[in-house]
Amino acid sequence: MQRTVFETPILRHLFVLVSRVGLWLSGWKLDNPFPAHQKYVLVVAPHTSNWDFPIGLALCFAGGGKPRWLGKHSLFKGPAGPVMRWLGGIPVKRDRAYNLVEQLVETVARYPQLTLAITPEGTRGVVQTWKTGFYHVALGAAVPMVPAYLDYRRKRGGFGPAIMPSGNMDQDLEQLRAFYRSITPKRAENWQAEWQWRRD
């Protein structure tokens, strides 16, 4: 797997400094440290704005996180491709089913340390249901799911308690839904606090 900016010594320190200054100037803070688990699926929600990415990335640098994240393949076209991969991106083709879950399970198993960030909503627009691929990846790889959030009302980012998938998806995802009820996204009109999950 390609080395990311999080493993680039000199530039990493520069980005950490810039991120901490930017967060301080904008009033954003990290509520708690990144989880100590060696491997886990980072469930990133709500995702309603383009601002989620730069703020989340800055919090990663400031807090010492080194996530890999999934993005639609069009983001990786042209000269932007190497940059997006360098920032930790993994391109995904959403228009075809090609055993993505199985590939991600194998990827998680291959590395001794890996934080795989996934946005279950899949879009910044209004959604009624979450895609559950993240759950099947965590279950198949036998790693915990950790809810991550950006609360725009408090200008705080952080993490909820880790949830080890039991195989009872309804029960496990209800814990996630209960956790996210108190989070305020950038665009509240695009957030469905009582979302359901799609059995895909």
Buried (B, 14 or more C-beta within 10 A) or exposed (E): EEEBBBEEEEEBEEBBEEBBEBBEEEEBBBBEEBBEBEBBBBBBBBBBBEBBBEBBBBBBBBBEBBBBBBBBEEBBEEEEBEEBBBBBBBBBEEEEEEEBBEEBBEBBEEEEEBBBBBBBBBEBEEBEBBBBBBBBBBBBBEBBBBBBBBBBEBEBBBBBEBBEBEEEBEEBBEBBBEBBEEBBBBBEEBBEEEBEBEEE
